[in-house]
Amino acid sequence: DWEAAVIAEATEILTDLVLAADPESDRTLFPLLRQKHRAAAVTQLESVLQRPIGSDADDAAKEALALKQAAAVTALLRLEATDEVWPVFAHKSDVRVRSHVLHRVADYGVAADTLQSRLQSESDASSRAALILGLGELARADLLSEDQKTALIADLSARYRDDPHSGVHAAAEWSLRQCGAADAAAAMDQELQGAEQADRQWSLNGQGHTMVRVDGGEFRMGSPLTEEKRVPNEVPHQVRIGHAFLISTKEVTRAQWRTFSEGRSVASTDSEQLKARMLTEDSPMAAINWYEAAWYCNWLSEQEGIPAEQWCYQPNASGDYEQGMQAKSGFQELTGYRLPTEAEWEYACRGGTSTAYSFGESPALLGLYGWFRENSEDHGWPVGGLRPNDLGLFDMHGSVNEWCGDWFADYAGGDEPDPSGPSSG
């Protein structure tokens, strides 16, 4: 009838307004939707989540739909109509909807209890990591009661210590920091350091590096022609990583480098040039050359008790880590520490995603995941302060430059199995 049609049209208009509302406008619009139009709004919001994107859609269209779907997820969470919501939190090759959701939960007042309740029953590891990051966003915005924060710290501490998934481990670390409980993670690190952790995707070595096991697989390396700010030599090509490898969750810190550098003629942690760029002991170490980075890897192997024949780098004829040194033949099969190849680095950085960044396509979110010119104030920041990717790796976007094991060169363009580059220095 006429009255029902008017109500339906009003619901549709109000729902569309909520989907487009900024946080201030939402405080007026959302209560009206919840109080007077909840049932019909839930149906409309769920239809937005199920809306497909055409295979020929450009990035702008994909991003617009992702933003709208993220707004729908946020609204459904607040309406406690979550049947269609939870799959969004799982890992996908394109996680941009989930990323936008995580950065809306605090601004739009998603209830901590909604996320925490789901976390207790969630079996999917990537979804657990995302829920933990969402709770961390609420803690960062000071939206948790003292009781909620106390309970969350206890829960996250247990997950940080016991969950075998590296993404959950890193998400718990970041969220503990947002709760003001970084000391809890540091205390557990003292217990975990060097301990046998065979059943976990992560382990903590004797020098304080958390290492993540990355299983092999295939991915599209390089950048598509449509990607913003790509450079011509990033030719997209299929790469197969035919082996598992370990990679540190964070960059080498000033403090970690200091332990290695004492008594060695390498980059100094206290040089006048770097004092203005490294303000804290947990800042990433900068101005290291490739030879010094390789030397550090061999030193790590020695510190961890790895036999010398398994170390990955051979000094030059004079016994120095300088021009003429080289990676050993078959270094990828050795058990010593080494620099990742460029292919391994990109594979780990992507964390199973196919988008420009590990969190999606939007440069607007970049400052939440990486330090760069616009947010760094021209100096390094403590490692692990920003959000991790799905593998649990921090600071893969931005921060200091990172050395790889192979030399810079244009991509071949064809499919490649385990590209490693030249071995000689």
N, C-alpha and C positions, 0 to 999 in steps of 0.2 A: 504494500500500500504506500500512499504518499509519505506518511510519517516515517515508515521504515526506510524509504529511499533517502529521505533527508538525513536521517541518522547515519546511514551508511556513507553518504557523501561527506558528512561532517567528520566521521571517523577517518575516512581516507585522507581528507585534507589535513586533519590534526596529526595523523601519523606521518605524513610527508613533512610537515613542519618540524616534528620531533626529530626525524631523520636528518634534517638540515640544520638543526639548532646548534648554536654555540652554547657553552656551559651556562652562561647567564640567562639566555632565553629559555633554555631547557628547564630551569628551575620554576618557570611559570607554566610552560606547556606540558611537561611530563605528568605532573599531578592530575591535570585534567584528563589526560589519556588514561591513566591508571584508574581513576575513580569512576569515569563515565563510559569508557569505550574499551575496556580491557580485552574482552573476548574477541571482538572483531579486530582489534589492533594486533593481537597475537597472530591471527590468521594472515593478516596483511604483512606483518614483519617476517613471518616464516616464508612467505612467498618471495620476499626480497632475497632471502638466503638461498632459495632454490633457483634463482634467476641465472641462466647460463650466460656465458660470454662467448660471442662468436669467435671462431678460429681466426678470422681475418681482422679482429678488432686491434686497434693500435694501443700503445701503452697508455695514452691519455684516457681512453675509454675503459681499459682494464683498471686503471687507478681510480677512476670515478666510481666504478661499480664496487671496488674493494672498500672505498670509504663509506659508501652507502650500506654495504653489507656489515661493515664493522659497527656502524651506528645501529643497525638492526639487532646485532648480537648484544650490544650494550643495553638496548631497551628491553630485549627479552630476558636478559639476566636480572634486570631490575623488576620486571613483571613476574619473576620466578616461573617463567615458561621456558624451561631449558632443554626440552627433548631434542630440539634441532640445533642446539648451540654447541654442545660439547665436541662434536667432530671438528669444529673450527680450530680447536686447540691442538689437534694432532699435527704431526709433521707432514708437510707436502713440499713439492718442488717449488711452489709459489706460496709463500706464507704471509703475503702482504695483508690479508684480511686479519689474521691473528695478530700481527704486529700492530696494526691500527687499534685493534681491540685492547691490547695490553696498555697502550698509551692513552686510552680513553677511560679506563676503569676508575681512576682517581678523579678526573675532572667531572665525570658524570655520576659519581656516587654509587658505584656497584658495591653491594654489601660484602664485607669480608667473609661473613658466615657462608654466603653462597659459594664462593670459591673454595673455602676451607672444607666445607662439607663434601664437595666433589673430589677434592684432593685425597680425602681419606679412602675413597672407593675407586679411584682411577687406576686402571691397570696398565695403561699405555704410558711409557716412560716420557716420550716427548710432550704429551699432554700434562703430565705431572710437572715437568720443568716449566711449561708455560703458565700453569696455575700458580706455581711458586713465584714466578716473576710478577704475575699480576698482584699477588699479595705483597710482594716487595714494593710495587708501585704505591699501594695504599699506605704502607708503612712510611715510605719516603715522603708522602704528602701529609703525614701525621693524622691519618684518618682511622687509626685503630685505638680502641680503648686500652687501658693498661692491662686489663685481664686478657684481651685479645692478643696483645703484643707478647705478653708473658707466655701464653699458650703456643703462639706461633714460633717463638724462639726455641722452645723445647722441641717442637715438632721438626723444625728445620735443622736443629742441631743433630737430631737422630738421623735425618735423611742425609745430611752432609757426611756423616760418619759411615752410614751403612748402605745407602742406595748404590747399586753397582753401575748405574748409568751416569756417564760423565756429564751429560746435559743437566741432569737433576743435581748432581754434586755442585756444578758451577752456579746454577740458579739459586741453590740454597745458600751458597757463599755470598752472592750478591745481595740477596734478600736479608740475610743476617746483618749485613753491613747497613742496610737501610733501617733495620730495627735498632741500630746502635749496639750490635752484638758482634762486631768483628773479632773481639777478643775470644769469643767462644770458638770460632773457626780456627783461630791461631793456636788455641790450647789443644784442640783436637789434632792439628797438624803435628804437634810435638809427639803425640802418641802414635800417629800413623806413619811418620817419616821413616822410610826404609823398611816398613813392615811388609810381609808377604801379603799380596792382595790379588791372587791369581784369578779369582772369579769376577773381578771387577774390570770395567772398561777404563778405569783410571787407577793410577798409583802415585805415590809420593816418594821421590828419591831422597837420598841423604843430603842433598844440597838445597832442598826445599822446592824443587821443580815438580809440579803436578803434571804427570805425563798421561796423555790420552791415547788409547789404541784406536787407530783408524783402519777399518777393514777396507780392502781393495774394492774396486768397482769401476764402472765406466761413467764418464761425464763429458759434457760439452765444454771444452776449454776455449777461452777467448771471449770476444764480445760480438753480438750481432750488429749489423750495419746500422740498425735503428737506435742503438743504445747511446744515450747522451754522454758526451765527453770521452767516447772511445778514441783510440789512436789507431792509425792504419795498420800497424803490424799485429794487431790482436785478431788475427784471422780465426774464426770459429772452426774447430776441428774436434773430432771424437778422440778421446784419450782413454786408454785402459790402464788402471793401476792394478797390477796383477799380484800385489802382495799387501800385507798389513804393515803398518809402521806406527811408531810412537811420535807424538809431538807435544811440546809443552803448552799448557793452557795460557801461559803469560810470557811476555818478553823477559829477557834476563835483566834483573834490576841492578842498580848501582851497587847495592850491598853485596849481591851475589858476585858481581864482577870484581869487587874489591878483594874478596877472599882469594880469587884466582890471581889477580894482578900483582899482589904483594910479592916483591922479589923478581918480577918479570918485566922485561922491557916491552910493555904494551900500553894501550890507551889508558890514561890515568883517570880515576874517578874524581880527582880533585884539581884538574887543570883549570886555569883561569878562564879558558875559553868556554868550558862547559858549566861553570858554576851558576850562570844565569839561566841555563837550560835544564838543569837537573836539581830541583829544589829539595828533594827528599831522598832518603835512602831507598825507598821503594819506587822511585822513578825509573823508567827504562834506561838502560845504559846506551849512550849514543857515541858516535864518532869512532866506532870499531871498524878496522878494515877486515877484508875477507880472510886473510891469513890468521889474524888474531881470533876471529870467530871459529875457524877450524881448530886452532890450538885449544881454545876453550872446550870444544867438543872432546878432543883427546884427553884433556885434563879431567873432564867429567867422567869419562870412561875409566880413567885411573882411580878417581875417588870412589867410584862405585864398584871397584874390584873386578872390572872386566879385563880378561887377559889381553896383553899387548897385541897379540896376533889378531884380535878382533877389533882393534881400534881402526877407525876409518880413514885416517890421514897419515901420509908418509912425509916427514920433513925433507928438506932438500939435502943435497950432498954434504952441506956443512952442518946438518942437523938442526937447521933453523926453519921456522914457520914463516917463510918469505918466498920471494920469487923462486920458482923451481920446485916447490913442494907440490904434492898431488894427492888426490883421493886414490885410495887403493883400488885395484881392479876388482870388480864385483862388490863394491862397498855397500850396495843395498842389501846384500845377503849377510853382512857382518852384524854383530850384536852391539857394537860400540855406538856412542852418540855421534851424530852427524847433522849437517844442515839439510833441510828438506830440499828436494828438487823443486823447480818452479811448478811442475805439474802437481806434485804432492801438496805444495803450499796452497795452490788455488783450490784443489780438491777439498782440503781441510777448511779453508776459508769459506767456501760455499756451504759446507755442512749439509750437502744433499739438496741444495736449492739451485734453481736455474735462473734466478733473477739477477739484476745488476749488483745488489748487495745481499748478504745472507738473510736480511730481514725483509727484503722486498725491493721496490723500485723508487720509493719516495726519498729524495734528498732532504726533505723536511725532517725526517727521523734520524739522519746521519749523525747528528750531534749527540744522540743517545747511545750510540754504539762505537763512535770513534772520535779521537781528538784530531782536529785539523785546524787550518788557519783561522777559521771564523770563531772557534770556541776554545782554543788552547792557550790564548794569551802569550803565544810565542815561547812556550816552555813545555817540558814533559810533565805528565801527571801520573800519579801512582798507578801502577799496573792493576788491572782488574776492577777499576772503579766504575766502568760502564758495563752495559749489558753484554752477556756472552752470546755466541751463536748456538745452534742446536747441538753441536758436539761438545759444548762447554768451553770453547776457546774465546779468550778475551782479546780486545784491541787488534783484531785482524783488519779492521778498517781504520786508516789513519795511524796516529802515534808515530814512532820513529820508523825509519826504513829498516827492513829486515833482510838479511842475507839468505840467499838460496845456494844450493850446492852446485848449480850449473851456471854457465855464463849467459849474459843477456844476448839474445839474438831474435830475429824475426821467426815467427812460427812457420813450420814447414807447410802447413795448410792441409795436409792429408791426415788420415787416422794414424795414431801412434800408440804402440804398446810400451808402457813404462819408460817414457823419455827421461834420460838422465843427463844428457849433455856431455861435453868432454871431461875427462878426469884429471888432466894435467893442469898445474897452476902456472 
